[in-house]
Amino acid sequence: MNCHWWHLVLIVGLLCPLGAACSGGPATETPAPPESVTSLPMLSKPLRLFLVYSYSPAAPRSGEIRPGILETLARQGYNLFEDTLELEEFSLNVTAETTPGELAALVQEVVQAIQNYDPDVVIVLNDEAARAVIPAYPDSNQPFVFCGLKGNPQDYDLNRPNVTGVLEHPYPLQTARMAMEITQKQDSFMVLGDDSPMGKTIISAVYRQLITDTTLESRPDLRITSRWEEWQQLVLRGADASDFILLVGYSGLKDRTENTISDREALQWTLRHAPVPVFGLWTETTREGAVGGLALTHYEQGVTAAEMVLHIAQGAAPSSILAAQPARNILTLNFAAVEHWELRIPLVFVTTARIYRRFPAPEEGGR
């Protein structure tokens, strides 16, 4: 078996588990949503839905989930224009500066708003709102669907009869194998993440998958910090001994004066200054300039959450619906990053990936 054929076998082995991502044609940055897998009779009354956001509804991680929810419901006949869907929304607007007292006050406010609205189902977006609102809600009969949950439902006290939802758990093994194939290196790579509570939960799960897989040829090297200066040194020096960086999380970093470094600043600095290629586990990481990765999209999480809502509205108990990841995932590639690192991408990756073309501009006076 020659080298070219062996590489093809490796690539096919990586792509086959991707499900729908490898069965269709090339995806664009705004792919046409798939038809819903549900086909249920219409309710005799409007579907009453309440959305709770962790962040601003305009934030990418919220703004992409919402269309997935509403468009899926509309395909089943529930929409705002025909009065078959009634919608109420509440945003906690959580930031790194939100204090526990401020969050507790917001939770009481949203609990009262839900009770006043009396919805059929409440969808709670992302970890902060899910772990704060759902356990605090006094009525154990109110159905909840969490969405975009990166943490463990059990750790958040979400294993309740009235709760199910959509998990946003990454694909580190597939992304690491993709990076090894693209870089043509198999010695070691850095697994880099932040030391925030959520960051530690995610990177611990990622690292556990990597070190327990006996077929992974390359050795993962774990690095976690909450200090911005240490993060910068890890990127600049620690990566010199690594073939690539697998970037897991970059939230909650603080400088010497305890000021929080924004996610965007941390990501762009890392991409500009890393001495080796950077691969990511989330679509936004690739969109901003990482080389690529296998990721879940926020839109597809919204689709899956809406399908759960439809079954609950038809009488299914939330406890009968297993928390799950979306059926669809995507392979992402950033051609600007590929060019920056002068990498060669196998054609089969290009034909199945969602393509981005953005890389952070160099700093004034930088490279």
Disulfide bonds with the S-S distance in Angstrom:
none
